[in-house]
Amino acid sequence: MENDSHSTRPPASTSNLPLTPEQVKRIELNRLKAKARQRRREEEASSSTSIPNANQKRPLEVTTAASSPTAPRTAKPLKRDSRLGSYFEYDLSKMVNSKGGFLVEDGKEVDEDLRAKQRERERQRAMQDAEPPLYLDPSLNPKCKECNTIDIDYTFKKIFGCLVCNKCKDEYPDKYSLLTKTECKEDYLLTDAELRDRELLPHLLKANPHKSTFANMMLFLRCQVEEFAWKKWGSPDALDAEWERRTEEKKKKKNKKFEQGLRELRRRTREGVWQRRKDQEHKHAFGPVETTDDGDGRQICHECGFTTNQVENSKISTSLEVEQIDANLFRSVNLFVPIQARGVFGGQVISQAIVSATRCVDPAFGLHCYFMLSASPAVPIVYFVERLREGQSYSTRSVKAVQNGKIIFQLLCSFHSPEPWQPSYQWPMPDVPKLEDCELEEDLFKRRATADGIHPKIKELYLIYAAERAKGPIAVRRASRTVTGDHGAVTSMFWTQARTGKAEVYGTPYQKCILAYLSDLNFITVASDTLKLKRYSKGPGGLAMNVSSSRSSRPWHSIVLAHDNFCCEDGLLYVVVCPRAGDGRGVVHGRLYSRSGTLVAVSCQEGVVRADRRGPQPTAKL
């Protein structure tokens, strides 16, 4: 080894001389021999460790440092800096070129439909861009019609049928420039159907600059577009006139839309201001109806002390009076709340609605109406008349009664021109005593109040009813006692008479409004008699009073006039039949006859009348 290494060292005197090829070859051979000897020594050392000693143990001198418990530990790999963010490993063999400057993983983010659309767009563009071959004979090749060269644009020749070279396209842009579809529509006023027709206007397809999957961009040759536009509009001046007209129309529509939006903004602003003012207004919170010393009723607001008198006016004209605000808008003047009622008297609401409707049409009618909510006498009721139908024989009107922004009552009435030549038929008038021979209802209540053994509360109730009837605009007389028929239907008959004193003042239209008022007078009375209310009965817990409930309402009320010649001041017989009452509801049919026996009108009502007859409720033992 020493001889080999010594032989390779050059003499000191020749250290600066370059090595000869023979010396380089010798050095390389010596290096390879040394490497082989080193490899043999490593193999011998590894084989000696596998041979155990006499104790079947490995020699101590060959124990590797790595297997020793006290061997030095290798350093752990450095951790990646978290500030560099997260990274992901990708399998490049599964990557797909999206042709958008990046690679995406196959089957995950690539939309096959979009790729199919993109390939189809590319195929269409490739088909139109194919160029035909050139002929060796110059006379067979097409030439530019401007400069007569054969270096023409074959795309223009194939798509537009135009022979022009690239140089001429740049020199004559007013003829050979390309226009987009939008420019053709806006500047030349062409339609989509015309632009899509290749026979009329051929077009060149280019990739959409916004997105490759969008529809191809359509480009048109300017000279062909202008030629078609002049033919369509007649001349360039006619096209300019049409363009100015459409521009002015667009400007008007834009201004109209702006003004409409401005009006809507003003309306919302006004409504907002009005609503804020409305919210700031004081709203009365009335308590229950209180009876004064003279028998009148009143309600007092707990917050401001405002008091309303619940007194029925003695004149029917005052009860039916309405104030006309607009052509189809009316407002009540005064309202009346009956004793033990939760809202305004329904007959007054019906009659005022009919007065409002009658002022908008000729006065002959049949009506159907619905009560939705009870009305307070503290706020006027506004009646809105809607003209639904104008016919030769029939006219229809709808009236909505609104209070505090809510519809409390709706009336539908049909006005009919009289046809006296038509055949007629009616139920005969029952045989009852004359009006003058019947006792007034207020006198009847007073007489019952003086009966022996009557309970003080019932006596007080009779006196209140008597005072109310005496002050009302309608006089009521009992024509017969309440009787129950064979089928269980309860029938009552009353003489009703308007207290005006001047029967000749009111004509037929006003008589019908009075009839609507009095048609609602006896509903609670008949329904209460059907349920056998206003009596006392001994219950398990003692004395329990049963009176007509104050929570009475009329979900619907229907009146059909059968005759026009009648007078409410002269008196009408009201025959009321209650075929059924139960579960807090009652149905009443009514017929109104004149003194001569003519059936004037037919009415039908449904209402809610509840009585507390359940007795004392059982109490818990604990």
Steps between C-alpha positions, in 0.01 A plus 500: 500500500782733588694407186190565288430832659864599486527410136215730411656802662693697241849627566531839669689642211220420258198597722404781270500281188167362362427127544544273209220265389701205635518662844127577504423138410725371780338731755152377409602133525652555843181668619285211386730244667487689831122517482477123440726423799286722723182320388654157588591615850141619562357167385736305731403713797128447435541123464695473828210656695266227388728223648422456875769420758513199735222652712281550196539876530619762259854629555510820700749664272258494209198655679380788288471839654144542370375198699649623827256660750753774558539574131436862399153570370459621143364855457128532418407647161426871493135601514347705219436869575126542565510852363541360150147360519375151417612308196353209309651208318368429152529201274611650171403183315134575575513867408310643202597809307208743527650722226452794732854523637472240776455130563201345672447153637308274270139426592469765771491859377466456124144532373454259213212701356712814487786311338262355241365848423853634469601224258187565293578872477856419393374255236265760352774758480746247349257407224461861387875574524608224259673647193465355146813404302670734250522422127824515304320688226457862624190546287316233700559665838247765626623860506431800725240727346681807629865436404465184283748292702464130576597547866136514612351425842343156453295540819322801351455308172349193671282678758396824328571415136717812482831500304732739682859479617630583845660821378176633353310410816722738693486771231117497469359450855175675409420204273678195638507549874312254718202594716377317806141389545438771759627772264271377224200511730572838654640692201310344210182394692510139381317222682629170640307299240663693215848465648466125553394437139821406313334549163424864577809586700789250518707528814841396627536307826766598751567380853305694759741734679313472829507120532593220263191296585266786408345511154738604225516868416330587169680749272346658188654675202426873506427540129248214505331630816466852354364366173233300683416791733457749212269253330299446818456865605506655153800731539765609754290806584198284578717282724626808685143625549390164639804488727423849638135404554593189696759688701242762594251228593758329720573831667129557567461151645804552719367834624157347558652215698705746702196717573299193596772392740515852639123503554520161668777630726293806588196283568697274733643806670154649548367170630793475738441852631126438524557173682734664748244772564229237529704307752552814703127574510311412814283191479208484736479205738134488595367307793166317525174682436374679813134580558423855621215606729274584206552155346747607230824313433848645475863392465804675649860483377728396786794705368357837394152496655318540166132402539263371232123488546338176385154646438280410205356805329125529501489602131564238236642763264774583750586133552540441127686821422835468321746764381618481138877548480555407135303362207515145642607577859269564796542531878262443790380796709384320817501143623290314751595206728208297642489400864728206580646501147869501428484724193292731283145392414522285186178632349640852507816387317290318238266795445785753476675275247181482295461879518854530363435249221161657416667833435707330229220324310125486438314388818374143455701223657549160659798472733728254673748612765757365746601626841870436561593702809314703760520878464578760763280812524802716583635500142290578188442221251609567142290342223671434167267424207638292213307496170516135393247479214287734291222321311173598339288327764749428779779701661730354764679691773739392772539702820783454748471653846844583638596609850854541633638362173304172529197380304224441753209447260449420132179546305413367156180646355332454163276780371219393268269708288134421588314267263132514615380306197670181622290235684522507880434273796536536879433330829183635656519736795425333837185596688618734777349791695527848351797721579301733725367207705848370587705610798826693453804297597623766747163480678524122499846511663382750761203280585721195534732696726215564742400134522505335841794280595732623223870504573657847540752441222230391257292799599795731431551334164134548403513868591817551293337335199186711549702824506692399190185413307329824604787713366557302181389609153299178447191417702457125558174332605448132577232370263490150653668289759805294407375156397674175414376312195462129442854468372653698786540829309437808716288775341460860620306787338555873555353820368782744417446868428750776422466804725519795263158662507538606136452196286466702179856638529680172430477337159537137400884494505511628856221263608720207400782632719262527795383143433860379515538675836194342660565155349776448756304611809340173609777252428639481855153495651381204292824306542494562873140383525600188308772422753256584783726770636415787736392255768629368827561138584622332813831327444712276717695798623212735564330769290642541148373776271463431127480812284558575134872521443656834424734328254246477219590543136355434155741316270265560211176680428299473180200709387297459179238760415178359359309826453582869465175659617521514881549750782691423817327787684162338437618173660634162388426158644824309564447123513818337633558123502799336667527145359803416715722646770778318678871493572490875541362560148154575368336530157201729453272538196283810478210630289382861501138578404328833450165573665324404178655152513764548229824313555756781486831326573654170608804485728730232633757537778755287676651614827678406819305507826666347804362443847682400816302195606782268598460563873782500753821324392645228730797615704815307577523322836854618566 
